[in-house]
Amino acid sequence: MRNFFTWVVMRTWPFPFGHVRLLYSLKPTELDRNIATTRLRGFPLWITYDPNSEIGRYLFYRGSFEEQILRKITEVTRPGDRVLDVGANIGVHSLVFSTLVQEEGQVVAIEPQSKVRKRLMHNIDSNQVSNICVLGCALGSEECTATIYDVARNNDGAATLKPDDPSKHDKFEHVEVKTFDFVRKTTGLDYFDIIKIDVEGAELEVINGLSEIFRTRPPRCLFVECVDSHLIRFGTSSEELISRLENLGYSLKAKHKGRWKSIEQVDRKNCDIYAELMIKHA
């Protein structure tokens, strides 16, 4: 009964925000299945997922995930755009980008976790999408082999290359870290109009690895997760990430209660950033 009540409340909630607190307050119990398929709210897309996972709970009860970000993506993405999705997970954002850039556009989805990438590929195939290229690696400033740790039960999105204490986690896999040069050679794309980065603390490392893009033809806009506690594990901070984005010529906003506000008006240590290029390059 609690789960049904949660489903009704979440589905009828009239706002594109507040879902995290709402779901936490409703406290639905774990479901007795590990796979479900839902039509993504507002889009002609079907997403298959684990309904007990962090992302899956929102898809199951709300029919969407990070709804406010998806709305912003819809607002700024144009037909023909080239999009780089770093940390694509099961493909919610990549698939939305795919529908918006249309046939003349291209999406490159980067996802190093093999289990998650398998679900990503399934979702691409089941939606008969042909403009998404999936790369099974991590992205950084130097090529190497690294270890990615599954640090949270039922939350693949929390997997990280640098947990607080690796010895405490028995679920991990070795992955290849590639540079932008690999992306360019593999896809034939040497610039992107939009870049999304959600890599559990390695955001600045990814940006550093894309320095050539920012120097020659910077993307029109960026979506970047900014969590200070995650960034600290990589030897940086939210302030350093924010400063770097601003120095690259971007105006920053963060989502807060249904609105995108100036980065100065929100909790800078824990936010989702939308960065818009202020100076257009020739």
Buried (B, 14 or more C-beta within 10 A) or exposed (E): EEBEEBBEBBEEBEEBBBBEEBBEEBEBEEBEEEEBEBEBBBBEBEBBBBBBBBBBBBBBBBBBBBBBBBBBBBEBBEEEBBBBBBBBBBBBBBBBBBBBBEEEBBBBBBBBBEEBBEBBBBBBEBBEBEBBBBBBBBBBBEEEEBBBBBBBEBBBBBBBBBBEEEEEBEEBBEBBBBBBEBBBEEBEBBEBBBBBBBBBBBBBBBBBBBEBBBEEBBBBBBBBBBBBEBBBBBEBBBEEBBEBBBEBBBBBBBBBEEEBEEBEEBEBBBBBBBBBBEEEEE
